[in-house]
Every structure is written in C-alpha cells, then in structure tokens.
C-alpha cells in the first residue's frame, strides 16, 4: 500500500487498504481467541507499529492531493 502511495496509484492504495483492514482484523482476532506466545505477540506488535507508520506516510502523501481536489470541487468554475 505504501509503495502504491509513493507511486501516486490511489486506486491501488484503496484496494490494498481493504486487504490491510482484513489482516489487521485477523491480528486482533488472533490475540482475543487465545493469548499469543511472547514471540508471536512481539511480532504482532511490530506489524501493527509498521502499519501505523506506513499509514502516517500514506496520509501525508494523500493530503496534498486531497487539498487539491477540495480546491477543484469548491472553485466557482467547477459549479456549473
């Protein structure tokens, strides 16, 4: 997902975002079903930290694009 954002491939970001949601839900469910062994729990926490860091970079890359889109939508020329 991050690589797609770096390429400004926002359609792919959307597709990968859904996959990421599914994987995060699976990680959460796994930790609720039964306690994870310490090594697995560390791995789960590492993955969640990476996901959060990637998400922050993706939002940073999307923000200028979203602001540009907002300007286009709210410009007087766009209202016809």
N, C-alpha and C positions, 0 to 999 in steps of 0.2 A: 504494500500500500504506500509506504514511504517512497519507494522508487518511482511509482506511478505519479505521486505528487511532485517529485523532483523533475519529472518529465512534463508536468502540467497536463497529465492524462486524467482529467477529473472523472470521466466515465469509469475508468478502471479503478480509481480510488473508491468510487461508490460500490462497485462490485466487490472489491476487497474488504470494504468496510462491513458488509453483510457477513462475509466469511469470518472476519475478526470477531464480530459480535457472537457468532456461533461458538468459536473457540474459547472466548472469554467465559461464556455461559458454561461451557463444559469444564473449564478450570474451576469455576465457582462450585458447580455441582459436585465435582470430584472431592473438593475439600469439605463439603457438607455431608456427603454419604458416609465417609469414614475418615478418621484422622490420617493424614498422609505421613509417611515416614519422613524424618527430618530432611533427608537429601531431596526428596520429591517436593517437599514444601518449600525448600530454598529455591529449587528450580522454578516452581510456580511463581514465587515472589519475584524472581529475576525476570521471568517472562512478562509479568504484569508491569514491572518497572520499565522494561523496554517498550511495551505497548504504550504506556503513558508518555514516555519521552518521544516516541515516534509521533504520537497523536499531537503533542505540542508543536513539533516541527511542521506537521501537515497543516494544522490550523494557522500557523504563521505564514505558510506559503499560500494558503487559500484566502487569507484575509484581504490582501490587495486586490485579488480577483473579485471577491465578494463586494468590496467597496466600489470597484469599477462598475460592476453590474448594478449596484444600487444607484450610482450616479446616472447610468444609462436609463434605468427604469423611471427615475424621478425627474429626468430632464424634460423641459417643455416640449421638445421635438419628438419625444417618444409617445406623447399623449395625442394621438390623432383619432 
